[in-house]
Amino acid sequence: MDIETFREFCLSLNGTTEGMKWEHLCFMIEEKIFVIASLEDGHLSIKCNPDDFDALVARPGIQQARHMAKRQWVTLTGLDAMPDNELKDRVAVSRSLVLSKLSKKIQAKYA
């Protein structure tokens, strides 16, 4: 998957917006980031379920995300670090995890 296809997928998720923060492309729901993509080196960070963290970082091309909540965010060294379908599923999970931390009223907008 290339970055434009990835971008289109992220924006297809209900309520997703994009913006630039810290010189990175960010995908957000209600201004809360669920994907951070570096346009410079191709790395991207996503929120993950803490139960999946150890298995994810044991894989090549995936590591704990720096400067993010410990054991809750991983960084992929590129879009090819996992198969496209899994990457899409993981991005959807990241969005769901971020959304679950918002108020019930906001969550209801996206149910």
ROLOKE-353266 format. One line per 3 residues: number of its first residue (from 1); their letters; for each residue x, y, z of N, C-alpha, C. Coordinates in steps of 0.001 Angstrom, whole numbers, plus 524288, in hexadecimal, padded with zeros to 5 digits. Layout:
! ROLOKE-353266
NUM> A> X Y Z X Y Z X Y Z ~ ...
***
This chain:
! ROLOKE-353266
1> MDI> 80356 7FB6F 80000 80000 80000 80000 80388 804D5 80000 ~ 8022D 808A7 7FCD9 80530 80D84 7FCD6 8029A 81179 80076 ~ 80532 815C7 8016E 80356 81999 8053B 7FE22 81C07 8038B
4> ETF> 7FD4B 81CC3 7FE8A 7F860 81F1E 7FCC9 7F3CE 81B5E 7FDA2 ~ 7F496 8165E 7FC8B 7F085 81270 7FD8E 7EF75 8121B 80362 ~ 7F39B 81247 8067B 7F30A 8122A 80C27 7EFF5 816F3 80E04
7> REF> 7F148 81B70 80BF5 7EE8B 8204D 80D54 7E8C3 81FE5 80BFC ~ 7E78D 81E04 80755 7E21C 81D69 805B4 7DF2E 819BD 80962 ~ 7E1B8 81575 80AEE 7DF36 811D8 80E89 7DE03 8148E 813B9
10> CLS> 7E1DF 81735 815F1 7E112 819D5 81AF5 7DCA0 81DBD 81A9E ~ 7DC79 820C6 81672 7D869 824BE 815DA 7D30B 82258 814CD ~ 7D2E1 81D71 81331 7CDDE 81AD7 81246 7CB35 8193E 81761
13> LNG> 7CE26 8193C 81BB1 7CBED 817DA 820BE 7C8A6 81C6B 822B8 ~ 7C3F1 81B50 8244C 7C024 81F46 825E4 7C267 82322 829E2 ~ 7C20F 82827 8289D 7C3BE 82C40 82C33 7C984 82D76 82C2B
16> TTE> 7CC75 82B02 828BB 7D21F 82BD5 8289B 7D382 830F1 825F1 ~ 7D713 833CC 82867 7D955 8387A 82616 7DF39 837BF 825E3 ~ 7E1C8 83B01 822E6 7E779 83AB4 8229D 7E9BF 84014 823AC
19> GMK> 7EE96 8400F 82551 7F150 844EE 8264B 7F70E 843D7 82717 ~ 7FA08 847FD 8275E 7FFA4 8478A 82842 800D9 84940 82DD9 ~ 803C0 84601 830A9 805A0 84747 835E1 80B2B 8452D 8364A
22> WEH> 80E90 8483D 83877 81401 846A3 83942 81673 844C3 83424 ~ 814F5 8473E 82FCC 816EB 845DD 82A99 81579 8404B 82902 ~ 8111B 83E4E 82B11 80F19 8391E 829CD 8096C 839A2 82808
25> LCF> 807DB 83622 82492 80273 835DC 822E7 7FF6D 832D5 8270B ~ 7FB53 8352A 8291E 7F846 832B8 82D4D 7F2B6 831D8 82B7D ~ 7F09A 82D60 82CF5 7EB20 82C32 82C0A 7E887 82C24 83161
28> MIE> 7E411 82EDA 831BC 7E1A0 82FD3 836CC 7DBC4 82EE1 8368F ~ 7D9A6 82DDD 83B26 7D403 82DE3 83BE3 7D2FF 83195 8406B ~ 7CF9E 83569 83F86 7CE7E 83960 8437B 7D38A 83BE4 84589
31> EKI> 7D729 83CEA 841FF 7DC32 83F6D 84333 7DFD7 83C0F 84687 ~ 7DEA1 8370C 8471A 7E1FB 8336A 84A03 7E4A4 82FDD 84608 ~ 7E9C5 82FA3 8464D 7ECE8 82CC2 84277 7EC59 826DE 84332
34> FVI> 7EB94 82421 83EBF 7EBCD 81E6D 83EE6 7EFE6 81C30 83B32 ~ 7F211 81F5E 837B3 7F67C 81DD2 8345F 7F9FB 82293 833A4 ~ 7FF0B 821B4 83435 802F1 825BC 8330C 8069F 82370 82EF8
37> ASL> 80720 8260F 82A8A 80A69 8241F 8264E 80EB1 8280D 82513 ~ 8137B 8262D 824F7 817E9 8297D 8238A 81883 82966 81DA3 ~ 8181C 82DEF 81B41 818DA 82E40 815A3 81EA7 82E10 8143D
40> EDG> 821EF 82EF1 8181B 82795 82EFC 81737 829D8 82979 816BE ~ 82897 8260E 81A85 82AF6 820DC 81A79 82710 81C68 819A9 ~ 82201 81DA1 81931 81E1E 8199F 8182C 81C26 816B1 81CF0
43> HLS> 81E25 81807 8218A 81C53 8157A 8264E 816D3 8174F 82795 ~ 813C5 813D8 82A07 80EAD 81581 82BE6 80D9E 81302 83124 ~ 80AE1 815DC 83475 8099D 8140B 839B1 803BF 81398 83A3C
46> IKC> 8021F 80F4C 83CBE 7FC99 80E52 83DBB 7FBE6 80C84 84356 ~ 7F75A 80DAB 8456D 7F600 80BE0 84AAB 7F499 8061B 84A3E ~ 7F610 80322 84E38 7F4CF 7FD8C 84E28 7F292 7FBE2 85368
49> NPD> 7EFFE 7F786 8535F 7EE10 7F52F 85829 7F2D2 7F361 85B45 ~ 7F349 7F4C6 86041 7F7D1 7F31C 86358 7F8A2 7ED2F 8635F ~ 7F472 7EA35 862BC 7F4F3 7E47F 8628D 7F7C2 7E2A5 85DA4
52> DFD> 7F7B1 7E5CA 8597C 7FA46 7E470 85491 7FFD1 7E68B 8542E ~ 80149 7E9E9 857CB 8063A 7ECC2 8576C 80AF3 7E925 856E2 ~ 80B90 7E561 85A6C 81035 7E1FF 85A58 810BD 7DEFD 8553B
55> ALV> 80C6D 7DCEC 8534F 80C96 7DA05 84E63 80DF9 7DD98 849D1 ~ 80C00 7E25E 849E7 80D30 7E5FF 845AB 812EC 7E78D 84597 ~ 81507 7E912 84A15 81A77 7EAEB 84A18 81E65 7E677 84965
58> ARP> 81CA6 7E19F 849D5 82018 7DD2C 848D4 820DC 7DC55 842F9 ~ 81DAE 7DED5 83FD2 81DF9 7DE35 83A2A 821EC 7E208 837CD ~ 82491 7E069 8339C 82835 7E401 8310B 8254E 7E8B2 82EC6
61> GIQ> 827A6 7ED41 82F47 82563 7F1FD 82D1A 8216B 7F4A5 8309C ~ 820B8 7F29E 83569 81D07 7F4F9 83918 81FC5 7F5A9 83E4F ~ 81F32 7FA38 8409D 821AB 7FB54 845A3 81E27 7FED4 848EB
64> QAR> 81F7B 7FF5A 84DDD 81C85 802E6 8513B 81D2A 80872 84F2A ~ 818DE 80B4B 84EFE 8190E 810B0 84D1F 81B9A 8142D 85134 ~ 81F52 81740 84F7A 821E7 81AEC 852FC 81E4E 81F81 85412
67> HMA> 81EB1 82192 858AD 81BC6 8263D 85A4D 815DB 82568 85A83 ~ 8142D 82086 85AB5 80E93 81F56 85AFC 80DA7 81BE7 85FC5 ~ 808BC 81B22 8613C 8076E 817FB 865D2 809E7 8128D 86562
70> KRQ> 80CCD 81128 8694B 80FA8 80C39 86959 80BEC 80797 868E9 ~ 80D39 803EF 86585 80A4F 7FF1A 8649B 804EC 8000B 86232 ~ 803FB 804D0 86051 7FEF5 805F9 85DE3 7FF85 807E8 85843
73> WVT> 80439 80925 856A0 80531 80AFC 85156 809DE 8080E 84F18 ~ 80980 806A6 84A10 80DDB 80431 84756 80F2D 80768 84280 ~ 8140D 806F4 840DD 815D2 80976 83C13 81741 80547 83824
76> LTG> 8154A 805DA 83376 816A7 8026E 82F1E 81AB7 80548 82BDA ~ 81EBD 80274 82A25 822DF 804FB 82727 8212F 80658 8219B ~ 81C96 8049A 82020 81A7D 805DE 81AFF 8153E 80348 81A3F
79> LDA> 812A8 804AD 81610 80D85 8027E 814F1 80DC3 7FCAC 813B3 ~ 81264 7FAC8 8126A 81308 7F540 81126 8149B 7F1F5 815E3 ~ 8146E 7F427 81A94 815E6 7F141 81F4D 811E5 7ED0A 820AA
82> MPD> 80D36 7ED89 81E7D 80934 7E97C 81F32 805CC 7E967 81A52 ~ 80315 7E511 81963 7FFB6 7E4C4 814CA 7FB8D 7E913 814D3 ~ 7F9EF 7EAB7 81037 7F635 7EF0A 80FA5 7F133 7EE3A 812CE
85> NEL> 7EEF4 7E996 81283 7EA0D 7E89E 81558 7EAD2 7E915 81B3B ~ 7EF2A 7E70D 81D33 7F03B 7E783 822CC 7F11A 7ED35 8244A ~ 7F3EE 7F00F 820FF 7F4E7 7F59A 82212 7EFBB 7F896 82265
88> KDR> 7EC3E 7F795 81ECF 7E71D 7FA25 81EF2 7E432 7F8BD 823F8 ~ 7E460 7F3C4 8256D 7E1CB 7F21C 82A47 7E42F 7F4D1 82F05 ~ 7E957 7F52D 82F20 7EC09 7F7AA 8338A 7EAD2 7FD83 833D4
91> VAV> 7EA62 8000B 82F67 7E8FA 8059A 82F57 7E36B 80649 83164 ~ 7DFE1 802D7 82FC8 7DA79 8031D 831B1 7DA4D 80240 8379A ~ 7DD7E 7FEB0 83992 7DDC6 7FDC9 83F37 7DFF4 8029D 841EE
94> SRS> 7E3FA 804ED 83FBD 7E644 809A7 841F6 7E21E 80DEC 84272 ~ 7DF1D 80EB1 83E58 7DAEE 81294 83E61 7D6EF 81146 842A2 ~ 7D576 80C5C 84308 7D1A1 80AB0 84700 7D3A5 80B8E 84C88
97> LVL> 7D8A4 80A69 84D5C 7DAEB 80B33 8528C 7DAEA 810F5 85411 ~ 7DC3C 8144B 85066 7DC38 819EF 85173 7D69F 81BCD 8525D ~ 7D30B 81A1A 84F19 7CD92 81BA6 84FA5 7CB4D 819D9 854DB
100> SKL> 7CCED 81551 856B6 7CACC 8133C 85B9F 7CC38 81688 8605E ~ 7D023 819D1 85FDA 7D1BF 81D45 86422 7CEBC 8226D 86435 ~ 7CB98 82354 86031 7C88D 82821 85FDF 7C343 82765 86286
103> SKK> 7C074 82B9C 8633A 7BB72 82B65 865F6 7B793 827DE 86312 ~ 7B3C8 825E1 865F0 7AFB3 82282 863B0 7ACA4 82581 85F79 ~ 7ABE0 82A80 8604D 7A913 82DB5 85C7D 7AC09 82DDD 8574F
106> IQA> 7B11B 82E9A 8578F 7B44E 82EB5 852C6 7B475 8294E 85053 ~ 7B515 82544 85381 7B527 81FED 8517A 7B022 81EAD 84E7F ~ 7ABBD 8209F 85088 7A6A7 81F94 84E1F 7A64C 821DA 8489B
109> KYA> 7A927 82610 84794 7A931 82862 8424F 7AB4A 8249C 83E3A ~ 7AE94 820F9 83FE2 7B148 81D77 83C41 7AF72 817D8 83CA7 ~ 7AB4B 816E8 83FC0 7A959 81191 8406C 7A679 80FBB 83B95
***
